[in-house]
């Protein structure tokens, strides 16, 4: 195998890849997209962590592997390849997804359907929209009036099919959400209801707005007031709030008389409404604003970090980015500075490192706030599993936590 210097791809699917921290045999088996200009056209292939070309650049587009399969584009059509670069599904579709519950969603002639693992059409492409299967059902939207299973299907309606393409829940809804915890919300006229996986209406269509069930509760809105219902349709929290957030870490944000506080999942007021603005809880803390400054409270409502910052961001990994006087720094869970507010920007803590910007250059600090990689890069991205993608004046590539280039152009 020849080792080449590759042109790295600045795209979401590459930046979200999982480069390994140490170059183990398993990590070296992982493959990453790169692009190369061939006869004036950019083509995509795959390299390993050493930069060795495993699959030559011959695709118009290539995604990351999932379960040993990657989505590729050739001559405007999509297919699926294995880790040897061999097609398991030939590139003949306008779009294709990874297999889910044994079927892959495809688009052909502008319509969606499904193929099996042999590449055979399992469900004819005839839907305006379709979603991957979940719990044996796929949410679909019909585009033209037709007749299926003896049912006259109207235009532009949602329903659900099984893996044989049979209609399980009739497409009569102007909108239907995916199933969550056994129920899906649907729109009937200007009201919302919930159905089970047989299409039975289980909760009356009286709500002006709803959200999917989570931990046994669903957020609902009726007559401009918000609350939570159970799967039986009974109120766990009566709709008495003009503003009500979702439940995070056992508490939901509420607005009472223009001030923000928190209730629990039973509707009990846990933190009195006394803040000008507040955010959801994360890692046991919530952002609050009082008298024009931002701080943090814990789940008992005790102020853990005094409101003294111009801006404060939710905790991640025990660290919070703060803004003071137009500069950014980092504090710990007890409010102590890990990084003094001296930077133009500090990016969220990721993989034991902070990416910082100063004088329009990028560098990296460790979790002690120590500058371990100089602020010399024109651009960069946060570390992920030991590596970060950066661009210097001379080159672009992945660096490790010592600042050494591994794959570069």
C-alpha positions as CSV (number, residue, x, y, z in Angstrom):
1,X,0.0,0.0,0.0
2,X,1.2,3.5,-0.9
3,X,1.1,6.2,1.7
4,X,0.0,9.6,0.3
5,X,-0.6,13.1,1.5
6,X,-4.4,13.6,1.3
7,X,-6.6,16.6,0.9
8,X,-8.9,16.4,4.0
9,X,-12.6,16.9,3.7
10,X,-14.2,19.8,5.6
11,X,-17.6,18.3,6.0
12,X,-19.9,17.3,8.8
13,X,-19.6,13.5,8.2
14,X,-15.8,13.7,8.5
15,X,-15.7,16.1,11.5
16,X,-18.0,13.8,13.4
17,X,-15.8,10.8,12.8
18,X,-14.2,8.9,15.7
19,X,-10.5,8.9,15.3
20,X,-8.9,6.7,17.9
21,X,-6.7,8.0,20.8
22,X,-4.1,5.4,20.4
23,X,-3.1,3.7,17.2
24,X,-4.3,0.2,18.1
25,X,-4.9,-2.5,15.5
26,X,-8.6,-1.9,15.8
27,X,-8.1,1.9,15.3
28,X,-5.9,1.3,12.3
29,X,-8.7,-0.7,10.7
30,X,-11.0,2.3,10.8
31,X,-11.3,4.2,7.5
32,X,-11.7,7.9,6.9
33,X,-12.8,9.8,3.8
34,X,-10.4,11.9,1.7
35,X,-10.6,13.6,-1.6
36,X,-8.2,13.9,-4.5
37,X,-8.5,15.8,-7.8
38,X,-8.5,13.4,-10.8
39,X,-8.7,14.9,-14.3
40,X,-10.1,18.1,-12.9
41,X,-12.8,16.4,-10.8
42,X,-12.7,15.7,-7.0
43,X,-13.0,12.0,-6.2
44,X,-13.4,10.4,-2.8
45,X,-11.6,7.4,-1.3
46,X,-10.7,6.1,2.2
47,X,-7.5,6.1,4.2
48,X,-6.6,4.5,7.5
49,X,-5.1,6.4,10.4
50,X,-1.6,6.2,9.0
51,X,-2.8,7.9,5.8
52,X,-2.5,4.7,3.7
53,X,-5.0,4.5,0.9
54,X,-7.4,1.6,1.5
55,X,-10.0,2.4,-1.2
56,X,-8.8,4.5,-4.2
57,X,-10.6,7.8,-4.8
58,X,-13.3,6.8,-7.3
59,X,-16.5,8.0,-5.7
60,X,-18.3,11.3,-6.1
61,X,-19.2,11.2,-2.4
62,X,-18.6,8.9,0.5
63,X,-19.9,8.7,4.0
64,X,-18.7,7.1,7.2
65,X,-19.0,3.4,7.8
66,X,-21.8,2.1,10.0
67,X,-21.9,-1.6,10.7
68,X,-19.3,-2.2,8.0
69,X,-21.3,-0.3,5.3
70,X,-20.9,3.1,3.8
71,X,-23.1,5.2,1.6
72,X,-21.5,6.4,-1.7
73,X,-22.4,8.4,-4.7
74,X,-21.3,7.6,-8.3
75,X,-22.4,9.4,-11.4
76,X,-25.2,11.1,-9.5
77,X,-26.6,7.8,-8.0
78,X,-26.2,6.3,-4.5
79,X,-25.3,2.8,-3.4
80,X,-23.7,1.0,-0.4
81,X,-20.2,-0.5,-0.2
82,X,-18.4,-2.7,2.3
83,X,-15.1,-2.1,3.9
84,X,-13.3,-3.6,0.9
85,X,-14.9,-1.0,-1.4
86,X,-17.1,-3.6,-3.0
87,X,-20.7,-2.6,-3.8
88,X,-23.3,-4.5,-1.8
89,X,-26.0,-2.3,-3.3
90,X,-25.3,-1.0,-6.7
91,X,-25.5,2.9,-7.2
92,X,-28.8,3.2,-8.9
93,X,-30.8,5.3,-6.5
94,X,-31.3,9.0,-6.0
95,X,-30.9,8.5,-2.3
96,X,-30.3,5.6,0.1
97,X,-30.0,5.0,3.8
98,X,-28.3,2.5,6.0
99,X,-30.2,-0.7,6.8
100,X,-32.6,-0.4,9.7
101,X,-34.5,-3.5,10.8
102,X,-33.4,-5.3,7.7
103,X,-34.6,-2.7,5.2
104,X,-32.9,0.3,3.5
105,X,-34.9,3.3,2.5
106,X,-34.3,4.3,-1.1
107,X,-35.5,7.1,-3.4
108,X,-36.2,6.4,-7.1
109,X,-37.9,8.7,-9.6
110,X,-38.6,11.1,-6.8
111,X,-40.5,8.5,-4.6
112,X,-39.4,6.6,-1.5
113,X,-39.5,2.9,-1.0
114,X,-37.4,0.1,0.6
115,X,-35.0,-2.6,-0.5
116,X,-33.9,-5.7,1.4
117,X,-30.3,-6.8,2.0
118,X,-30.1,-8.5,-1.4
119,X,-30.9,-5.2,-3.1
120,X,-34.3,-6.4,-4.1
121,X,-37.3,-4.0,-3.9
122,X,-39.2,-4.9,-0.8
123,X,-41.6,-2.0,-0.8
124,X,-42.3,-0.2,-4.1
125,X,-41.1,3.4,-4.2
126,X,-44.4,5.3,-4.2
127,X,-44.3,7.5,-1.2
128,X,-43.6,11.3,-1.1
129,X,-41.8,10.8,2.2
130,X,-40.8,7.8,4.3
131,X,-38.8,7.2,7.5
132,X,-36.6,4.3,8.5
133,X,-38.4,1.4,10.2
134,X,-38.8,1.5,14.0
135,X,-40.6,-1.1,16.0
136,X,-41.7,-2.7,12.7
137,X,-43.4,0.4,11.4
138,X,-42.5,3.2,9.0
139,X,-44.2,6.6,8.8
140,X,-45.0,7.5,5.2
141,X,-46.6,10.3,3.3
142,X,-48.6,9.6,0.1
143,X,-48.1,12.0,-2.7
144,X,-51.0,11.0,-5.1
145,X,-54.5,9.6,-4.7
146,X,-54.3,5.8,-5.0
147,X,-55.9,2.6,-3.7
148,X,-54.0,0.2,-1.5
149,X,-55.4,-2.7,0.5
150,X,-58.8,-1.6,-0.7
151,X,-58.4,1.7,0.9
152,X,-58.7,4.9,-1.0
153,X,-55.6,7.0,0.0
154,X,-55.9,10.8,-0.3
155,X,-53.2,13.1,-1.4
156,X,-50.7,14.6,1.1
157,X,-51.6,12.4,4.1
158,X,-49.5,10.5,6.7
159,X,-49.9,6.9,7.8
160,X,-47.8,3.9,8.8
161,X,-46.9,0.7,6.9
162,X,-45.3,-2.6,8.0
163,X,-42.3,-4.3,6.4
164,X,-44.5,-5.9,3.8
165,X,-45.7,-2.4,2.7
166,X,-49.2,-3.1,4.1
167,X,-51.1,-0.1,5.6
168,X,-51.3,-0.6,9.3
169,X,-52.4,2.9,10.2
170,X,-54.5,4.5,7.5
171,X,-53.0,7.6,5.9
172,X,-55.7,10.1,6.9
173,X,-53.6,12.5,9.0
174,X,-52.3,15.9,7.9
175,X,-49.3,15.1,10.1
176,X,-48.0,12.3,12.2
177,X,-45.0,12.1,14.4
178,X,-42.8,9.0,14.8
179,X,-43.7,6.6,17.7
180,X,-42.2,7.2,21.1
181,X,-42.9,5.0,24.0
182,X,-45.6,3.2,22.1
183,X,-47.6,6.3,21.1
184,X,-47.4,8.8,18.2
185,X,-49.1,12.2,18.1
186,X,-51.1,13.0,15.0
187,X,-52.8,16.1,13.7
188,X,-56.6,16.1,13.1
189,X,-57.8,19.4,11.7
190,X,-56.3,22.0,14.0
191,X,-56.1,19.7,17.0
192,X,-53.7,17.0,18.1
193,X,-54.3,13.4,19.4
194,X,-52.2,10.3,20.2
195,X,-52.6,6.9,18.6
196,X,-51.1,3.5,19.5
197,X,-49.4,1.2,17.0
198,X,-52.7,-0.2,15.8
199,X,-53.9,3.3,14.9
200,X,-56.4,3.5,17.8
201,X,-57.0,7.0,19.2
202,X,-56.1,6.7,22.8
203,X,-56.2,10.4,23.9
204,X,-58.9,12.9,22.8
205,X,-58.0,15.4,20.1
206,X,-58.4,18.5,22.2
207,X,-54.9,19.9,22.3
208,X,-53.6,22.9,20.3
209,X,-50.0,21.6,20.4
210,X,-48.3,18.5,21.8
211,X,-44.9,16.8,22.0
212,X,-43.9,13.2,22.0
213,X,-44.0,11.1,25.2
214,X,-40.8,10.9,27.2
215,X,-40.5,9.1,30.6
216,X,-44.2,8.5,30.5
217,X,-45.2,12.1,30.1
218,X,-46.1,14.4,27.2
219,X,-46.1,18.2,27.1
220,X,-49.4,19.6,25.9
221,X,-50.9,23.0,25.2
222,X,-54.6,23.9,25.4
223,X,-56.2,27.3,25.4
224,X,-52.7,29.0,25.5
225,X,-51.8,27.1,28.7
226,X,-49.3,24.3,29.1
227,X,-49.1,21.1,31.2
228,X,-48.1,17.4,31.1
229,X,-50.4,14.4,30.5
230,X,-49.9,10.6,31.1
231,X,-50.5,7.9,28.6
232,X,-54.0,7.6,29.8
233,X,-54.7,11.2,28.9
234,X,-55.0,12.3,32.5
235,X,-53.2,15.4,33.7
236,X,-50.0,14.9,35.7
237,X,-49.5,18.7,35.6
238,X,-52.6,20.7,34.8
239,X,-52.3,23.2,32.0
240,X,-52.0,26.4,34.0
241,X,-48.7,27.8,32.8
242,X,-48.2,30.2,30.0
243,X,-44.7,28.9,29.6
244,X,-43.6,25.4,30.5
245,X,-40.4,23.7,29.4
246,X,-39.6,20.0,29.0
247,X,-38.5,18.0,32.0
248,X,-34.7,17.8,32.3
249,X,-33.1,16.0,35.3
250,X,-36.5,15.9,37.0
251,X,-37.4,19.6,36.7
252,X,-39.3,21.7,34.2
253,X,-38.9,25.5,33.7
254,X,-42.0,27.6,34.3
255,X,-42.9,31.3,34.0
256,X,-45.1,32.7,36.7
257,X,-46.0,36.4,36.6
258,X,-43.0,37.1,34.4
259,X,-40.4,35.3,36.6
260,X,-38.9,31.9,36.1
261,X,-38.7,28.9,38.5
262,X,-39.0,25.2,38.3
263,X,-41.6,22.5,39.0
264,X,-41.0,18.7,39.4
265,X,-42.8,16.0,37.3
266,X,-45.7,16.0,39.7
267,X,-46.3,19.7,39.3
268,X,-44.9,20.7,42.7
269,X,-43.1,24.0,42.8
270,X,-39.5,23.2,43.7
271,X,-37.7,26.4,42.9
272,X,-39.6,29.7,43.4
273,X,-40.0,31.9,40.3
274,X,-37.6,34.7,41.0
275,X,-35.2,34.8,38.0
276,X,-35.4,37.1,34.9
277,X,-34.4,34.2,32.6
278,X,-33.4,30.6,33.2
279,X,-32.3,27.6,31.2
280,X,-32.8,23.8,31.5
281,X,-30.8,21.8,34.0
282,X,-27.7,20.0,32.8
283,X,-25.2,18.2,35.0
284,X,-27.2,19.3,38.1
285,X,-27.0,23.0,37.3
286,X,-29.1,25.5,35.4
287,X,-28.2,28.9,34.1
288,X,-30.1,31.9,35.6
289,X,-30.1,35.6,34.9
290,X,-30.7,38.2,37.6
291,X,-30.3,41.9,37.5
292,X,-28.7,41.7,34.1
293,X,-26.0,39.1,35.1
294,X,-25.7,35.4,34.6
295,X,-25.0,32.7,37.2
296,X,-26.0,29.1,38.1
297,X,-28.3,27.3,40.5
298,X,-28.4,23.7,41.6
299,X,-31.6,21.5,41.7
300,X,-32.6,22.8,45.1
301,X,-32.5,26.4,43.8
302,X,-29.4,27.3,45.7
303,X,-27.2,29.8,43.9
304,X,-23.9,27.9,43.3
305,X,-22.3,30.5,41.0
306,X,-23.2,34.1,41.7
307,X,-24.7,36.1,38.8
308,X,-21.7,38.1,37.8
309,X,-21.1,37.1,34.2
310,X,-22.3,38.7,31.0
311,X,-23.0,35.2,29.7
312,X,-22.7,31.7,31.0
313,X,-23.1,28.4,29.1
314,X,-24.4,25.1,30.4
315,X,-21.9,22.7,32.0
316,X,-20.3,20.0,30.0
317,X,-17.9,17.6,31.6
318,X,-17.8,19.7,34.8
319,X,-16.8,22.9,32.9
320,X,-18.7,26.0,31.8
321,X,-17.7,28.6,29.3
322,X,-18.3,32.2,30.6
323,X,-18.1,35.7,29.1
324,X,-17.0,38.7,31.0
325,X,-16.2,42.1,29.4
326,X,-16.3,40.7,25.9
327,X,-13.7,38.0,26.7
328,X,-14.2,34.3,27.4
329,X,-12.9,31.9,30.0
330,X,-13.9,28.6,31.8
331,X,-15.1,27.9,35.3
332,X,-15.4,24.7,37.3
333,X,-18.5,23.4,39.0
334,X,-17.6,25.4,42.1
335,X,-17.2,28.6,40.2
336,X,-13.4,28.8,40.2
337,X,-11.6,29.9,37.1
338,X,-9.9,27.1,35.1
339,X,-9.2,29.5,32.3
340,X,-9.2,33.2,32.9
341,X,-11.5,35.3,30.6
342,X,-8.7,36.5,28.2
343,X,-9.7,34.8,25.0
344,X,-11.8,36.0,22.0
345,X,-13.6,32.7,22.2
346,X,-13.4,29.4,24.1
347,X,-15.1,26.4,22.6
348,X,-17.0,23.8,24.6
349,X,-14.9,21.2,26.5
350,X,-14.3,18.2,24.3
351,X,-12.2,15.1,24.8
352,X,-10.2,16.7,27.7
353,X,-9.3,19.8,25.7
354,X,-10.5,23.4,25.2
355,X,-10.1,25.0,21.8
356,X,-9.4,28.8,22.2
357,X,-9.1,31.7,19.9
358,X,-6.8,34.7,20.4
359,X,-5.8,37.3,17.8
360,X,-7.8,35.2,15.2
361,X,-5.6,32.2,15.7
362,X,-6.6,28.8,17.2
363,X,-4.8,26.8,20.0
364,X,-5.7,24.2,22.6
365,X,-5.7,24.1,26.4
366,X,-5.9,21.0,28.6
367,X,-8.5,20.6,31.4
368,X,-6.2,22.3,33.8
369,X,-6.2,25.4,31.6
370,X,-2.6,24.9,30.5
371,X,-1.7,25.9,26.9
372,X,-0.5,22.6,25.5
373,X,-0.8,23.3,21.8
374,X,0.3,26.8,20.7
375,X,-2.2,29.4,19.3
376,X,-0.9,29.2,15.8
377,X,-3.6,27.7,13.6
378,X,-5.7,29.6,11.1
379,X,-8.7,27.4,11.8
380,X,-9.5,24.3,13.8
381,X,-12.1,22.0,15.3
382,X,-12.5,20.5,18.7
383,X,-10.7,17.3,19.7
384,X,-12.5,14.0,19.3
385,X,-11.0,10.8,20.6
386,X,-7.5,12.2,20.6
387,X,-7.4,14.1,17.4
388,X,-8.4,17.5,16.0
389,X,-8.5,18.8,12.5
390,X,-6.5,22.1,12.0
391,X,-5.2,24.4,9.3
392,X,-1.9,26.2,9.7
393,X,-0.2,28.6,7.2
394,X,1.4,25.6,5.5
395,X,-0.9,22.7,5.8
396,X,-4.1,21.1,6.9
397,X,-4.4,17.8,8.9
398,X,-5.2,16.0,12.1
399,X,-3.0,16.7,15.2
400,X,-2.8,14.6,18.3
401,X,-2.7,16.1,21.8
402,X,1.0,16.7,21.5
403,X,0.3,19.0,18.5
404,X,1.9,16.5,16.1
405,X,0.4,16.0,12.7
406,X,-0.8,12.5,11.9
407,X,-2.7,12.8,8.6
408,X,-2.0,15.9,6.6
409,X,-2.0,17.4,3.1
